[in-house]
Amino acid sequence: MKCNVGQTEQKLRVLAGIAIVGVGAYFNLKGLAALGLIPIVTGMLRYCPANHAIGYNGCAVHPHHKVKSAVL
């Protein structure tokens, strides 16, 4: 599985998943709490099958971003 979830998206997914699990646990909605595990897992793995299906890749390096090499 190649990375298709960027770092910012990863953090947002994990935070959203934690919030969904928290709301599900607070209101005793086990289905909602279980559903919250999906964004947590996809964020931690940095791979999302839905992103792959639509052809989105948040990890792709854009050609206009230049990588500076460090000289010590």
Order of alpha helices (4+ residues) and beta strands (2+ residues): alpha-alpha-alpha-alpha
